[in-house]
């Protein structure tokens, strides 16, 4: 798949295991994996960080295969879900860092273009999340308000 703002194809990332059955070498049960997800979420980890920790430290290859539900649904069930989606927050953090950089380096034209591209991604993603009902309909993006959201 092509990149959004450049005409490049990009490299593919890692892939999930092909088998959709629970591996025999995993020593955790379904309830233990759910409790680990809740424990890691209460420690302040994001859903992607929880998945990486479970994979690398606990040897759980895929939470969805183990528990029949994703990390986000487990977090929603335990009322630990995030106010804003993780990818949305990452884009906001990126734009805030770019704005700080441009305030120091006023002639950095590449960074100025990066701000424009990132803000367009934020607006596109916010339209999607409004349509899905994750963000309220009257939600508007504002940089000053975004600094408060991220911090």
Secondary structure, DSSP 8 states (H G I E B T S, - for coil): ---SSSS----------S--S--TT----HHHHHHHHHHHHHTT--HHHHHHHHHHTS--S-HHHHHSS-HHHHHHHTT---SS-HHHHHHHHHHHHHHHHHHH-TT-HHHHHHHHHHHHHHHHHHHHHHHHTSS-TT----HHHHHHHH-
